[in-house]
Amino acid sequence: MTTSNLSQTRRWQVLALLGTAFFMTILDGTSLLAALPAIEGHLRLHGPAIQWTVTAYALAFSGLLLLCGRAADLLGRRRVFIAGMVLRVVASLACGLAPSIQALVAARAVQGVSAAIIAPAALSMVMNTFPEGIERNKALGIWGGLGGFGATAGLLLGGIITDIFGWQWVFWVNVPVGTLMLVLAPAMLRESRDRARSRSFDIPGALTIAPALVLLVYVITRVPTSGWANGQSIGLLAAVAVLVWMFILIEKRSVAPLVSFQLLRSRMLLGGNLLLLIAGMTVDGMLVTLTSFVQQVLGWPAAQFGLAAAMMTVTAAAGALLSQRIVPRISLGRVAAAGTVLLGCGCLLLTRIPAGGPMSLLPAALFLFGAGMGAVTVCAQIAALTGVTEKDSGLAAGLADTSFAVGTAVGTAICTSVAAARTSAIGGPTPLALTTGQHAAFGAAGVFAALALITALTLLSKRSGLSRSVSADASENVSTRAPSTPP
C-alpha cells in the first residue's frame, strides 16, 4: 500500500478502520481490570490466580511483537492483519465462554498473540498510507489520541459493561467489532510487502529473542511479590542476558536477520524507542499507583475513579493532536521535552495530595499528566517513523511496541515495589503509611519523567520530519529509521 495509490479521502478511511482496531486492542488491556472482581466471584477464585488473566496477555503480547512485525513485512501486512483479527474474534469469544480460570487464562494468552499480530501490522499500514511529513504526523496525532483515550476509557467502560451486561461482554464486545473489521479490511486495505525480498524467517533469532522478552516481562511482573534480589529472579534475568547475547551473535551472522542492526544506527530511532520505553514506565507506573491511591486511601469506587480519569483521557487526546501541529514550528526535542515536563509536574502534584485533605490538586495533576502523555507518545512516534523504508516498517512498529510494552511492565514493578517498601518501613498498611508509600511511588514516576526529559533533549534534538524539507534534512543523517507506537 503506497501513498500514491490512494486518494486523500481513502487514506483517512483507512486510518479510521485501522484506528478502530488499535483502539479495541488498547481497550482490551484496561477494561478487563474493572471486570476482575466480577470474574473472581463468578469463577469462585481465591488468591492471585485471577492476575494470570492479565499476565498471560502481557507475556504473549510482549514476546511476539518483533516476530509478528517482521512477519507483516514478509508475508503481507493486510494478510497478517486479517489473520490477527480472526484470532482476536475467536479468542474473545472463548474468553467469555471460559468455564474455568485455566480456560480463561489460555484464551487471554491467545488474545495477547492476536494483539501482537494486529498492532505492528496496523501501525505499519498507517505509516505507509500517509506520506512522511504533515499528513503522517496528523495521522499519528489521531493514533496517539486513540491510544490515550482507549487506555483510560477502558477503566470506565469496563465497569459499565460489567454492571449492565456481565463480565463476559468485556470480551464479547470484540466479536461484532472484529467481524466488521474482517468484512471491511479486504475491500479497504491494499496488500503490501517487498515482493523482491526473500520470505525466509530468521528462525534462530526468533527462538532466542521471543523467549528472552517473555522471560523479561515475566520476571518484572513478579518483582512486586518476589523482590528484585530473589534467587529465581536473578536466575531468570541471567537467562534473559544469555538469550539476548545469543540473539546478537545470530543477527550479526544471519543473511536475513530478524532485526537489522542498520536500523539501530539511527540516533532518531534509538531516541524514539528509548522515549517510548521511559514513557511507558512513567505512564503505567503512575496509573497503577493512582489506582491504589484512590481505592485504598481515598476509598473511591471504580466508577468515580473512571469519571476522574476521563479528564486525563481528554487532555491526552488534546496533547497528542496539539503536539503534531506545533512540531513543525518548534524542534521535535523541545516539544517532547515540554511533554515530559508536564508528566513530571503531574507526578509532583500527586505527591502533595493528603489522605484526608482537599482533592483540589487531583484534577490539575490529571490535566497536566494527560496532556504530557499525549505529547510525549506522539513525539516519540514521529521521531521513530522518520525516514523508515516500507520494507522495514512492520519490524520497526514491532520494535516500538515492544519498547513501550516492556516500559509499562518495568514502571509498574518499580512503582509497586517502592510503594510497598516505603509503606512497610513506616509501620504497615495504615492510612498514613499507605499515603506515604504511594507518594514515594508517584515520586519514582516523576524520576522517570526526568529521564524522559534528558532523552528528549539529547537524542531528539533534530527537527522532525513534519515538513518535506525537514524530513529530507533528517534523512541525510541516517540511512534507515523506524516507526513506533504505545499498546
N, C-alpha and C positions, 0 to 999 in steps of 0.2 A: 504494500500500500504506500504510494508516494503522494506527496502533496500536489504534484502537477496533475494527477489523475482525478482529483476530487474538487468540486466547487466549494466555495466558502460555506454555503448553506449545508452541504452534505458533511463537511468537516465537523460542524457544530452538532449535527445529528449523531455522528459517530461518537463525539465526546459525550453526548447525553446517554447513549447506550452504555459505553464503557464506564462512565462515571456512576451510573446506577449499579453496575456490577461491583465496582470498587466500594461504593457506599454500603452495599449489603455485606461485603466482606468485613469492613470495619465494624459494622453494626453487630455482627456475629460475636465479636470479641468482647463487647461491653454489655449487650443486652442480656447475655447469659448470667452475668453477675447478679442482676436483680432477681433472677429466677432460681438461684441456687437454694434458698431456704425452702421453696415450694417443692423442688425436686428432691431435696433431702427428706422432707416429710413424706412425700408420695412413695419413695423407694425405701423408707424406713432405715435411713443410714445414720451411722454414728461415727464420730471421729473424722479423720482427714480424707476419707475415701472420695468425698464429693469434689475435692480440689483437683483430682485427677481429670475431671472433665475439662478443666482449664489447662492443666499441664500437658495433657495428651495433644491438645490442639496446638499449643505453643511449640512443642517439640517437633511435631510433623511439619508445621509451617516454617520454622526457622531452619530446619535441617535440609529442606529440599528446594529452597528458593534459588540458589545458584544453579543447580542442575536443571530445574524447570525453566529458568530464564534462558539457559543455553539451548534447551530443547525447543523453545519457541523460535529461536534464531534458525535452527537447523531443520525443523520439521514443518514450520509454518506457524505464524502467530495466531491466525484465525483458527486453524485446526486445533492447536493446543488450547486456546481459549474455550472453544466449544467442548472439548473433552473435559476440561476442568469444570465447566458449568454442568455438564451431565453428572459428573461425580458429586458436585455440590447438591444437586436436587436429590439424588439417591441417598446421600449421607444425611441430609437434613430430614428426609422422610424417616430414615432409620432411627435418628436421634429421638424423634417424637414418639416412635413406636417401641422404644427400648424397654424391655420388661425388667431389666436389672442394671445395676451400676456397671457391671462388666461390659454389657452390650452398649450402654451409653458411652462409656469411655472409648470403646473401639470405634463407634460411629463418629465420635468427636475427632479422633485421630484422622479418620478418612476426610472429615470436613477440613482439617488442617492441611491435608495433602491437596485438596481441591483449591484452597486459598493460595497455596504455594504455586499452583499451576496458573491460576487466574491472574494474580497480582502482577507479576512481571510481564506477562503477555499483554495485559490491558495497558499498562503504562508505556510499553514499547510501541504499541499501536498508536497511542496518543502522540508520542514523540514523533513518529514517522508520518502522522496525519497532518501535523502543523509545521510550517516552516520555522526554522530557528530564528528567534527574534521576538517581536512584539506579539504576534499571534500565538506562538507556542507558550510564551510566558503568561499570556492571558488565560490560556487553557490550563496551565499549571496552577494559576491562582485559583481557578474554579476547582481544580482537582484537590488542592490543599484545603480549600474551604469545605469540600465534601468530607475530607478526612477528619478535620476538626469537628465538623457537625456530627458525623457518624460516631466518633469516639465518645462524645459527651451525651448525644441524644439517646444512645443505647441505654444509658443509666435510667432515663425517664421512660422511654418506650418499653423497655423490658419489664418494668414494674407494671405499667398499664396493661400490656398484653397478658402478663401472667394473672393479674387480678381479674380481668374481664373474660379471657378465653381459656386460661390454663397455661401451665408452663410449656406444654407441647408446642403451642403456637409460636413460641420464641424461635423454634426451629422450623416449623411448618410454613412460616411466612416466606421462607426461601423457595418453597416449591412453586407457587404461582409466578413469583417474580423470575425465578430461574427458567421456568418454562417459557415465559415471554421472551427472555433473552435468547433462548435457543431458537425460537421462531424468527426473531428479527436478525440475529447475527449473520446467518448465511447471506441474507439479502443486503445488509448494510455494510458489512466488513469485507474488505478485499484481502485475499491471501497475500502474504509477504514472507519471503525467505530468500536467502542467497542461493540461487539455483546452481551457480557455478562452483559452489563450495562442497567439499566432502561432507557427507552426513554422519561420519563416524563420530561416536561419542568417546570422550576421554573417560573410559570406564574406571581405570585405576585411580584417576583423580577424583572421580565421583565417590568411589568406595573409601576414600580417605577423608575428604572434606565434609561429606554429609554426616558420617558418624562423629566427626570432630565437633561440628556445630550442634548436633543433638546432645552430645555429652556436655558440652559447654553450657548450653541453656539448662539442661537438667541439673547440673551442679549448682548453677546460680539460683534456680528456683527453690532448691532445698537448703540454701545457706541460712535463711532466717530461722530454721528449726535445728539444723545440724551444726551451724557455725562454720567460719572460714578455715579454722585450723583443725577441723575434724580429719581423722586419718583417711576416711573414704573420699572426702572432698579433695584432699591433696593428691591421692592416688589417681582420681579421675581427671583432675587438672593436668597431672603429668601425662596421662594417656592422650589428652587433647593436644598437648605440646608435641608429643611424638607424632601424632597423626598429621598435624599441621606441617611439621618438618618434612615428613614423607611426601605430603602433598606438594610442597615447594620443589622438592627434588624431582618429582614426577612431572610437574608442569614445565620445568626447565628443559626436560628431555622429550616432551611429547610433541609429535608432529601436529596434532590438532588439540591444543590444550583447552581444558575447561575454562580457565581464566588466563587470558593473555597478559603477560607482565608488561606489555606495551601500554595497556590501559593504566597500569599503576604508576607510570612515569609522569602522569599529568598531575601537577600541583592542584589544579582546579578539581579534578576528580577526587583526590585524596581529601581536599578541604571539604567538599560537599558531603562525602561519606562520613568523614570524621564529625562534621557538624550534625549530621543526622544521628550518628551514634550517641553523641552527648545530648542532643535534643531529646532523644528517646529516654535517656537516663533522667533528664530533668522533668519531662512531662509525666511519665509514669511514676517516677519517684514521688513527685508532688501529689499526683492524683490518688495513689494508694494511701499516702499519709493523710490527705484531706478526707478521704472516705472514712478512715478510722477515727479521725478527729471529730467529725460531725456526728458519728454514731456513738462512740464511746464516751466522749467528753460533752458534746453539746446535746446528745440524745435525740437527734433529729430522725424522723422516719425516712425511708428511702425516697418517697415521693417528694418530700420537702427538699431533700438534697438534690434530687433531679431537677427541680424547678430552679434552684440556685445555680446549678451547673449550666442551665440554659443560657445564662448571661455569658459564661465563658464560651459557649458554643457560638453565639452571635458574634462576639468580638474576635474569635479565632477566624471565622469566615471573613469578617471585615479586614482583619490584619493580613490575611492571605491575598485578598483582592487588591487592597491598597498597596501592598509592597510590590506587586508585579507592575503597578503603574508608575511608581516613583523610582524604581531601579534604573531606568534609562537616564534619569536626570542626576542620580547620585550613584556613587560606586556601589557595587554589589556588597562589598565588605562592610561598608558603612550602614547599609540598610539591615544586613544580617546582624551587625553589632548592636544596632538600635533595638532589634527584636530580642536579643539576649539580655540587654539591659532591662527591658520590660519584664522578661521572665524572672530575672533576679529581684527586681523591685516587688513583684507579686509574692515571691517567696519570703522576702523580708517582711512585708506587711503581715503575712500569715504567722510569722513568729511573734508578732505583737498582739495577737488576739487572745485575751484571757479566757479561762474556762467559764466563769460566770459573769463576765463583763459584757459591755455592749458589742454588738456584731457589726458596727458601722464600718469596720475595716475590711470585712469579708467581701462585700460587693466590689470595693476598689481593688482588692487583691485579685479577684477572679477576672475583673475587667482587664487589668494590666497583663495578667498571665495569659489570658486567651489571645489578646492582640499580639503578644510576643510569640506565642506558639504558632499562630498562623504565619507571621512574617518570617520566622526562622526556618520553618519547614519549606516554604516556597523558595526562599533564597538558596537553601541547600539543594533543592531540586534544580533550580536554574543553573547553579554552578556545576553540578554533576552532569547535566544534559548538554552543556555547551560543547559543540564540536564532535559529538558522537556520530559515528557512521551507522547506517541502518543495520549492517550485518552483525554488529555487536550490541544493539540496543536492548535485546532481551536479557543478555548476560548482565549488562550494566544496570538494568532495572532490578534484576535479582540481587545484584551486589548491594545496591542501595537499600532494598527491602530488608536484606539480612542485617545491614548496619543498624537500621532503626529497630528491628526486632530484638537483636542482641542488646542494644542500648536500653530498651524497655525492661528486659529481664534484669540487667545489671543495676539499673536505677531502683527498681522495686526491691531487689535484695539488699542493697546498701541502705536505703532509707528505712526499710523494715528492721534491719539489724541495728541501725543507730537508735531508732525509737525504742526497741526492746532493751538494748543495753543501758540507755540513759534512764529508762523507767525503772529497771531493776536496781540501778545504782543508788536511787534515792528513795527506795522503800516499797517498791511493788506497785500493783495496779490501783493506786488511789487516784482520785481526780487530779490532784496536784502533780503526782508522778507521771500520769499519762499525758497531761498537758505539757510538762517539761520535756518528756521523751519525744512527743510529736513536734514540738517546737524545734528540737535538735534535728529531727528528720527534715523539716522544712529548711533549716539552715544548710543541711547537706545538699538539698536540691538547689539552693542558692549558690553553693560552691560549684556545682555542675554548670550552672548558668555562667559563672565567671570563666570556667574553662571554655565554654562555647564562645564567649566574647573574645578570648585570646585566639581561638581558632579562626573566627571570622576576620579579625584584624590582620592576622598573619598569612593565612592561606587563601583568603578570598579577596585579596587587595586589588585584583584586576577588575576592570569594569566588565559588567556582564554582557552577554550576547543578546540583549533585548532589541538592539537595532542592528541592521545588517553590517554597518561599518564597524560597530563594536565587536560583533561576532567574528568578523574577518580578522580583526586585530588579535582577538583571543585565540583564534585557530592557528595563528602563526607560531605560538609559543609551544604547542604540543600537537602531536600528530593524531592522537586519539583521546577522546574524552568519554565519560559515561554518565547515564541518567540515574536518577534516584527517586525514591518515594517512601512515606511513612505508612505501615499497615494499620 
